[in-house]
Amino acid sequence: MLVGSYPEKVDLKKGNVIVHLFGFINSEEILNWYYSVADLFVLPLVEGNISISAIEAMCCGLPVVSFVVGGMRDIIDHKETGYLARVGDIEDLAEGIRWILNDNRYRRLSFNCREKVLDRFSLKKNAEKYIEIYKNCIKTKKVKRNELVGWGEDLFRNKKIDDALKVFEKLREIFPEDAEVLNNICVIWWEKKDFNNAFNFFKKAFKLKPNSKEIEINYKKAA
């Protein structure tokens, strides 16, 4: 069975193999039926990343034969959930098909496919991975923010006012709603005797964090 698009000039009449052409399938129910009646899934990609169709096939218990390219290494465990042939080697691809269809190993391969998809590629697993990535990003960003705040405050204490302002202005681009960052900018403008600018930033900082004693004192002082 050949599902999806294919070159019109390909000769499919050679040999004793009967080829059924189904074209593009836009029904999930029908696609599941094709997966269920197949013995294996052949995906002769010569380039590419993670293949959703390969994961779908394995979810239905189909071992996958593919070239060892891109993300196929992450999906297929060679001779455990399928067969990874040398890139562009049609004979090796055919050998993979023959190897999988051996009755003594097919049941084990089919079981491994289903287990790997449930363990690595289920919606729950993917959601957990994304949450973990986002948490790590937030944690890393927070650490970087604290380091930059400390750096800016050190510059201010060492009377490098303009350099300190550059650091906090950069922080404001990344964290526009950070009251502490805005408060530091207020203090710098106050030190530079630009009281109008200082008051505007004090007002923004106070609005974001009115319970901060330090911001409240600075705001009232500027007002």
N, C-alpha and C positions, 0 to 999 in steps of 0.2 A: 504494500500500500504506500503510495506516495502522496503526502499531504502538504499543501502549500504551493508556492510558485516554483516554477522550474523552467529552464531554457526550452523553447519550442523546438529547437533543432536537435535535441538529444534523441538518439535512436534507442528506443526501449524494447525493441522486438528481437534482440539477439538472445540466443540461448533458449533454455526451456522454462525460464522464469516468467510467470504471468504477472504483469504490473497493472495495478488498479490506480488510476489517477483521480484524486478527489478535489484538487485545487484548494483554495483557502476555505477554512471552516470557521464560521463566525458564531457557531452555537457551542456553548460549553458542554451541554448535554451530549451532543453528537460526538464532540471531540473526546469526551470521556469514554464513549462507547468504542471508538477506534482504538484508544489506548488499551481498553480491556480485552479486545480480541487479538491484540498483537502479541508477539513473543519477545520482541526486543525493539529498541529504538536506535536508529542509525542517524547520526548527526555529523556529516562530513565537513565541518567548518574548517577553513584554513586560517581564519583569524576571527577574533571576537573575545568577549568577556564572559560573564555569567549568563548561561542560557536558561531562560525560564522554561522553554519546552523540554529540556533535558530533566529539569527538576520535576515538571509535571509527569513525565513518563516514569521517573523513578518512584514518584508518589503512588503510581498505579502498579508498582512492582515490576517495571520493565528495566532490565539491565540496558545500559547505554554504550554504544560503540561510537567513538569519536576520535579525531586527531588530538594529539596532546598540545593544544594551543590555549593561550589565555587562561580564563577562569575555569576551563574544563578540568584542570588539575584539582581545583577546589571542590568540584562536584563529583567527579568520578574517582574512586579508588581503584587503581588498576588491578584487575582480576579479583576484586572484592565486590564492586557494584557495577562493573562494566569492563570495558577494554579501551585503553588509550593507544592508538596506533601512531606510528611515526608520521609526521606532517607530510601530506601529499603522497604517501605510500599506499596506493590502492590495494596492493596485494596484502599488506599488513592489515588494512581495514577489513578485507574479506576474511582474513585469518581470525580477526576478532569476532566476526559474526559466527564463524564455524566453532570457535572456542566456546562461546557463550551457549550455543545450542546443544552442547553436550548434556545428555540427560542426567549424568551423575553429579553435575554441579549447578544446574539451572535453578533448582529450588532454593539453594543457599544464596545464590546471587540475587534472586528476586526478593527474598526476605531481607537481605542486607540493604537493598535499595530503599525499601519502605522505611526501615529503621533509621537510615541516615537522614532522609528527608524530615522525618518527625523530630529527630534530634537536632538537626542543624538549620533547617529551612522552614520550619512551621511559622505561622503568623505570630504566635506567642514568643517564640525564640527570637525572631527578628525584632519584635517590639522591645523585648528586654535588652537586646544589643544596642538599639537606637537610644534607649533611655540611658544606658551605661555611657555611651559616647557623649550624649548631651551633658550628663552630670560631670564627666571628666573635663569637658570644654568649659563649663561654668567654673569648676574648681580651678583650672589653669588660669582662666581669665581673672578670677578673684585674686589669686596669688600675684599675678603680674600687676594688677591694679594696686595692691598694697605695697609692692616693691617700688612702683613709680611714685606713689604718694610720699613714701619715706624719702625717696631721692629728692623730690621737689622741696620737701620741708627742710632737708639738710642744706640744699642750695640757698634757701631763704635765710636760714640761721647764719650761713657763712656770707651773707650780704650779696649773694649773686642773684639779685632780684629779677633781672630780665631773664636769666636762664631758668629760674624757678617758674616764672610766668609761662615760658614756653612748654615746660613739662606739664603744668596743670591745664593749659589750653589744649594740649594733646589728649590729656585724660578726659577733658570735657567733650571732645569729639567722640570718644569711645563710650563714656558714661555721662550722657547729657543730663540725667536726672539724679546725679550723685550729689547730695547736699554738702558732704564734706569737701568734695573737690571744688564746688562753687564757693564755699566758705573760704577756702585757701586762696582762691582767686580774688575774693573781696579784700582779704587782708593785704595781699600784694598790691592791689590798686590803692588801698588806703596808705600803704607805705610809700607809694609813688606819688601820693597827694592828689590823685585823681578821684575826688570824693563822689562825684556823680556816678562814675563807673562802679566804684566800690559799693555805693548804696543800692544800685540796680542788682548787683550780684548778691548782696546781703538779703535783699527782698526775695529773690528767687530761692535762695538757700533756706530762708525762714519758712517760706511757703511749703517747701518739700519736707522740712523736718522742724516743726515749731516747738517740739519738746526738748530740743537740744539746748542746754544751758549756754554753751559756748556761742552758738549761732544767735541765740536770743540776745545775749550781751552785746555782741558785735552789731546786730541789727539796730538795737536801741541806741548804741553809741553813734552809729552812722546817721540815724534819723535825727 
